[in-house]
Amino acid sequence: MCVARTRITQFKEGDNNMRIYVGSLSYEVTEEDLRQEFRAFGEVTSVSVITDKISGRPKGFAFVEMASKSEGEAAITGLNGKAIKERTIVVNEARPRTDNRSGGSYGDRRGSSYGGGRGGGSGRGRQRRY
């Protein structure tokens, strides 16, 4: 985790690199496909198609790192809304990762791990305290 934090700091401090989020990808899109699309706008330093840890199947999004901010901005403008392998992709500047991730559950459910959020007195779950 420390490595990722250090790496993000480098992106913020240095104006050299730009990390780009690419979403709504077809599951058939490869890192090489993305590299070729982004190469038209400048030097691509890295491409990572994000995959599921267990199945290995792509999750439908990726991160592309461009060598300069100006090249990255040109790629965002040129590729956002473009169709690749019959899917219209979404391209934005990547936001820094936050450290408050919940570790694999279904996101932040107001501090509760299970159930929760069900109103009414259906007789299930905890009893009310007065």
N, C-alpha and C positions, 0 to 999 in steps of 0.2 A: 503494500500500500504506500509506503514511503517513496518508492520509486515513482509511482504514478503522480504523487503530489509534487515531487521535485520536477518531473517532466512538465506538468501543467504550469508550474511557476516559470519554467524556461519559456513556454509559449507566451505567457503574459509579459515577461520582462523583455525578451528579445523580439524585435520586430521582424525577424527573419522568417520564421516558419508560421504557417497558419493551418490549424486543424479544422477539418470540415466534416460535418455530419451528413450522411447520405441515407435517406429513409425511403420507405415504400418500395424496396427492391424486390424484384422477382427472385425466387429461391434459386434460379438457375444462373444468376449473375455471379461471375467469378472476380477475384482480385485483379486478374489480367484485363477483364472487360472494363472495369472501372479505371484502371491505370491508363488504358488507351483513350477512354473518354476524357479524362482530366489532363492527359498529356498535351492535348490541343491548346491548353491555356497556360502551360509552363511546366517547370520541373516538378515531378511527383516524387517526394522522398519516401513515402510509405503508404500502403493500402492495407486495411484490415477489415475483412468481412466477419462480422460477429456471428458466432455459432453457439448452439445450445451445448452445454457441458456434457450432458448425458447422451443425447442422440447424435450430436455432431452436425445436425441440420442447421443451415443458415437461419438466422432470426429475422432477416428482411431489412437489416440496416448495416452500415459500414462507416468507417472513418478513413478519410484521405488526408494526408499531410502534404501541403504544397510548400515549395522552397521559400516563397515570399508572400507577404500579405496581399500585395497587388495582384499576383497571379491567382491567389485563392479567391479574392473578391471577383475577379474576372470569371473564374470557373463557376462560382455561385450564380452570378448573373446569367452566364451562358447555359448552365445545365439545369437550374431549378425549373421544374415543369416539363422537362424533356422526357420522352418515352424511351426506355431501354428495355429490350426484351418484353415488349407489350405492356409495360408498367410505367406510369408517370411517376418519376422520382421527385423527392423533396430534398433540396440541398440548402444547408444553412451553415453558418459558422458554429462549430462545436462549442458547447458550454462546458466550463470546468466541472469535473465530477465532484459531487458533494460527499462528505463523509458520513452523512446520516442515513445511509441506505439500511434497509431492514434485514438484510442477510438472506434473501431468497424467499421470503413469504410473499404474499400478494400485495405488496406495497404497504404504506403506512395506513393502518386502519384505526387511527385515533388512539394509538397506544395499546390496542387489544390484538391479541394473536388469533383468536377464534371467534366466530359468530359475530356477536356484537351488532349494534345498529338496528336490531329488530325490536320495534316497539310493541306495545300491547301485552296483555297478560295471558299468553297462550299456555302458561304452565310449564314451559321449557326453560331451562337455564336457571340462573340464580334467583332467589326470592328477594323481594324488595325489603329494604330495611327502613324503618321509620324512626 
